[in-house]
Amino acid sequence: MGEVQDRQAVPPSPRADGGAMGKMSDIIVSDRGRGSDAHSSFDGEVPIHLDAQAGVQKIEAVTSVWTTTSLIVAYVMIWIIYLVMLMEQGVLAALTPFVTSAFQEHSLTPTVTVISSIIGGVFKLSLAKILDIFGRPQGYLLSVILATLGLIMMAACNSVELYAAAQVFYTVGQNALLYSISIFVADTSSLRNRGLMLAFASSPNLITIWLSGPISEAYLGGPGWCWAFGTFSIVVPIITLPLFGLFLYNFNKAKKHGLVPKRESQRTAWQSFFHYCREFDAVGLFMLSAGLALFLLPFNIYSMQEQGWRAPLIICLFVFGFVCIILFILWERFFAPVTFIPYSLLLDRTVLGACVLSATLFISYYCWAILFSSFLMVVNNLSVIEASYVSNIYGVGNTLWALIVGWLIRRTGRYKPVCLWFAVPLHIFGIGLMINFRQPDSSIGFIVMCQILVSFAGGTIIICDQVAAMAAASHQHVAVVLAVEAMFSEIGGAVGLTVAAAIWQNVFFTKLAEYLPTEALPDLASIYGDLTTQLTYPVGSATRIAIQHAYGDAQKMMLIAGTAIWAIGFVATFVWRDINVKGIKQVKGNVI
């Protein structure tokens, strides 16, 4: 995992104003003295892990030679990139229904989103190996190219089919770009500070969560959605490429100092192909990617099949997906010459527990968050803007509290107690209160209170979960561990959406038929399927009250499911090893 060693903080830079630079420098830790020569500053310690993969060795060489100024500049760039990418993500989500409607294919909106999100999620597994074998900057550049290409295709598309293809490129690139940055953060921060720096990197969410809607409206009311994509296709490379240049500059600096191992190959092209297939664990990667894609797809398309879950297509996808995942496990255990992830690490109780907790969080989230804004408008009589403000409480509280938890882990070195005895119980408590307060006769104040409680718990769980997974792995396996954890999140999200949709379709429709007054029963189908129709009935009318009570009953069952699943989440957290991250030296060089 990396040797245990105490690390000393560099004293803060003296500044008359006592501003942010001094505070940032207070948590800079370095394996070498400032201004010292890279060759002689390690006191005999090798500046890179000699048994690590090439990509890991390259980033360790970079962090061994760059200055504190370069490190701070890198994090400023990362913050700006997150700001732009999260803003772009929100705008794209808001514009997609209008794009598909422009081609008279509004019903294809869910299909386009589902396919692109599955491919984007699975691609992280391949990208993890690219980052480890070829290098972090190379994988990052590939992500930028894919995201930019997708945006250019969106801006120029003239059919819904082309837009769907463009969104696949964009989603793959955008997910890969944010994932690459999270790996950069892991490479350039000690475990003690990693939770804080991950929270810092995602803090632009506090700003973008309020900007995406107005920006989308401005483009729709002005130059049109094509120009929105066109603008971002210019902005994204301008904002992202300087970080690539910074890493490339410091990589060349490390090469001049002789810190990058020379790798001379006498292989032919065909031999190189087989070599990289072996290094990538191409067989295992294919089986895992195919298995997850086939397993996740039925959760999202079963409602499009006439026979639902009993449709032959759905059954076949499940069976083949499950078989591919089992074959992947057997391959990794008995046959793989180079494993995608060490089998012992795959079964490590902390890593496995972190992955299960991540899946639990997403299952629970989709159980309580899906249709929440509709509930606020129909039951609590809020406007669209007011409902968005209440819905955004989770994102804002989550982001703010993650910063506090990151600081707490930095101070104490412990992540398990705060997650096990604070976050998980608080999450259960908050969702449990929602069962009582998401009813027609409850005050909106109580709902806001529940949102705040759950957001604090969620922010804690996200940071502790990632730190736990990384603390159990060595530096060279960090990228793969985070990719696998992300795939558990994808699975959890798919399961959560399916559970919520099944409860909604059964309970809401049944209760509507039970509560609606006789004169409104002929409109049962339109009321059930259309939010606009639900809102047309005056507040206080018999039909509106019936709809509100049906919402309350359906939400109650969804929230019970979202609460009960946390029994698994508690056990998954309980089995973690309580590793003190203060004493673990996982990464090398000048890091935070």
C-alpha positions, -999 to +999 in steps of 0.1 A: +000+000+000+030+023+004+052+027+034+040+044+066+059+076+073+053+109+091+050+138+068+059+174+077+039+204+065+058+232+048+054+264+069+030+289+053+044+316+030+047+349+049+021+373+035+012+406+050-025+401+042-026+366+056-047+355+025-055+323+008-020+316-005-006+312+030-035+288+039-029+267+007+008+265+015+000+253+050-011+220+037+015+215+010+037+185+018+068+176-001+093+148-002+120+172-012+132+206+000+123+237-019+148+247-045+168+215-041+180+193-070+156+165-079+183+140-079+197+147-044+166+156-025+152+122-017+179+112+008+183+079-009+146+073-015+136+063-050+113+091-063+090+067-081+075+032-075+097+009-096+071-018-097+043+005-108+028+007-143+043+032-167+015+058-163+018+058-125+056+061-128+052+091-151+029+110-128+052+103-098+081+117-118+061+148-126+052+154-089+088+149-080+100+178-101+073+204-102+072+234-078+047+244-053+036+272-076+029+246-104+009+226-079-013+255-069-018+266-105-029+230-114-056+231-087-068+265-098-071+251-133-089+220-120-114+242-102-121+263-134-125+231-155-150+217-130-169+250-131-172+249-169-179+211-172-206+211-145-222+241-160-221+225-195-236+193-180-265+212-165-272+231-198-270+199-218-295+181-196-319+211-199-316+214-237-318+177-246-357+175-246-358+206-268-333+191-293-353+158-296-385+178-299-370+198-327-368+166-347-403+155-336-388+127-315-394+139-279-402+104-268-366+094-277-352+116-249-349+089-223-334+064-248-307+088-259-298+096-223-298+060-212-276+046-239-250+075-237-249+072-199-243+035-199-215+037-225-200+067-207-200+048-174-185+016-188-157+036-206-142+046-173-130+010-169-110+013-202-098+048-193-085+036-160-061+013-179-051+040-204-042+063-175-022+035-158-004+022-189+001+052-212-001+081-187-025+106-171-020+134-196-026+110-226-059+098-211-069+133-202-062+146-238-083+117-252-112+128-229-110+164-241-110+153-278-140+131-273-160+157-254-152+185-279-160+162-308-193+154-293-202+190-288-192+199-324-214+171-336-243+183-315-240+218-328-240+206-364-266+177-361-296+177-384-313+145-372-321+129-339-299+099-349-269+121-353-276+138-320-278+105-303-244+095-317-230+130-307-243+126-271-225+092-268-192+109-278-199+138-255-210+117-225-180+094-228-156+124-231-173+144-203-174+115-178-138+106-187-126+141-183-141+145-148-128+111-139-093+119-151-093+150-130-103+130-099-073+108-106-051+139-109-063+149-075-055+115-061-020+116-077-012+150-063-026+148-027-017+128+003-044+105+016-048+127+046-058+157+024-074+138-004-110+141+008-106+178+012-091+183-022-118+161-039-144+183-022-126+214-033-124+203-069-162+197-070-171+229-051-180+248-083-213+229-080-223+256-055-223+281-085-233+260-115-263+246-098-280+280-101-266+290-135-276+261-158-313+270-160-308+307-169-281+299-194-303+273-211-333+298-212-310+325-227-299+303-256-334+290-263-348+325-263-319+339-283-295+322-308-309+287-303-297+254-288-272+248-317-252+278-305-251+266-269-233+235-281-211+255-305-201+279-277-191+250-254-172+233-282-149+264-282-148+270-245-140+234-234-106+230-252-096+265-243-103+258-206-090+222-204-058+222-226-037+245-203-038+218-176-025+192-202+003+217-211+013+221-175+016+183-169+034+179-203+059+207-194+067+191-160+069+156-176+096+168-200+113+184-170+113+150-152+127+134-183+156+158-183+163+149-147+164+113-156+134+104-134+113+087-162+124+051-168+134+045-204+114+019-221+130+007-253+110-018-273+122-041-301+087-055-306+070-056-340+036-039-345+019-073-341+039-080-310+031-046-295-006-053-302-005-085-282+016-068-255-009-040-249-038-065-250-021-083-222-012-052-202-048-039-206-062-073-197-083-069-228-102-102-223-112-092-188-119-056-197-142-067-226-161-092-204-166-067-176-176-039-199-200-060-219-214-077-188-221-043-171-236-028-203-259-058-209-268-059-172-277-022-169-296-018-202-327-038-192-333-016-161-337+014-185-355-001-215-379-027-199-408-002-199-404+001-237-412-036-242-447-047-245-442-076-221-421-056-197-397-077-176-410-109-193-399-098-227-374-122-243-350-093-251-349-083-214-343-118-202-315-124-227-298-092-218-299-101-181-286-136-186-258-127-210-248-097-187-247-119-156-227-147-174-201-121-187-196-108-151-192-143-137-167-151-165-148-119-157-145-130-121-133-165-131-108-150-156-093-126-131-090-154-105-075-182-125-064-172-160-055-135-165-017-130-170-021-094-159-052-087-139-075-057-144-076-054-106-058-078-082-082-105-071-073-099-034-081-062-038-114-070-055-124-090-024-108-066+002-135-059+027-128-021+027-128-019-011-159-041-015-176-024+013-170+010-003-184-002-036-215-017-020-220+016+000-218+036-032-244+014-048-266+017-017-264+055-018-275+057-054-303+032-049-316+052-020-311+085-038-332+076-068-359+062-045-364+095-028-353+120-054-371+108-085-403+128-091-395+150-061-398+183-081-432+171-094-443+164-058-433+199-048-453+215-076-484+193-073-487+187-035-469+218-021-481+241-048-447+255-056-437+272-088-411+256-111-384+280-098-394+274-062-394+237-067-359+238-083-346+258-053-359+232-028-345+203-050-311+220-052-308+220-014-293+185-016-266+195-041-257+227-022-256+210+013-238+180-001-210+201-016-206+224+014-206+195+039-181+175+019-156+204+024-161+201+062-157+163+062-126+166+041-111+190+066-122+167+095-104+137+079-073+159+074-073+167+111-081+133+125-069+109+098-101+088+103-129+083+079-148+053+092-162+067+125-178+098+109-193+077+081-205+048+102-218+066+133-228+099+119-235+099+081-253+065+077-276+070+108-283+106+097-292+095+062-316+069+076-331+094+100-335+120+073-352+097+048-373+082+076-386+117+085-395+122+048-419+092+051-439+113+075-434+147+061-439+141+023-476+142+027-503+167+015-508+181+050-472+187+058-454+221+059-427+227+033-404+237+061-402+201+074-394+189+038-366+215+036-353+203+070-352+167+057-333+178+026-307+195+047-302+165+069-299+141+040-275+164+021-251+166+051-252+128+053-247+124+015-217+148+014-201+128+042-207+094+026-194+104-008-160+117+006-155+089+031-164+063+006-138+074-019-111+078+007-118+043+021-115+027-013-083+045-021-068+039+014-070+002+009-052+003-025-017+011-036-011+041-058-010+021-090-044+007-083-062+039-074-075+046-109-090+011-113-105+011-078-123+044-084-135+031-118-149+000-102-166+021-075-181+043-102-196+012-119-212+001-086-227+036-085-241+030-121-256-003-110-271+013-079-286+041-099-302+017-124-316-004-096-329+026-077-346+040-108-362+006-115-375+003-079-389+038-079-405+034-113-421+001-103-436+016-071-448+047-089-465+028-117-483+005-093-491+026-063-498+060-079-521+047-106-540+025-082-545+053-057-555+077-084-582+053-095-593+050-058-593+087-048-604+105-080-640+118-080-663+101-104-664+129-129-626+129-132-622+091-138-625+094-176-593+115-175-574+090-153-549+081-180-540+117-188-538+127-152-515+098-145-491+104-173-490+142-176-477+167-150-492+196-169-526+180-167-522+175-129-514+212-124-544+224-144-568+214-116-572+242-091-556+240-057-583+228-032-605+212-058-616+176-052-595+163-081-563+182-070-567+168-035-571+133-048-540+137-069-521+150-039-531+121-017-521+096-045-487+114-046-484+110-008-491+073-009-467+066-037-439+087-022-444+069+012-437+035-004-407+049-024-392+064+008-397+032+027-377+014+001-351+041+001-348+038+039-348+000+041-318-004+017-296+013+043-294-019+063-270-031+036-252+003+036-246+001+074-232-034+071-210-024+041-196+005+062-192-016+094-168-040+076-143-013+066-109-013+081-104+018+102-072+029+085-055+061+098-047+080+066-025+104+084+003+079+084+000+065+049+024+077+023+007+065-009+020+090-035+054+105-041+067+139-048+055+175-041+019+169-032-008+185-011 
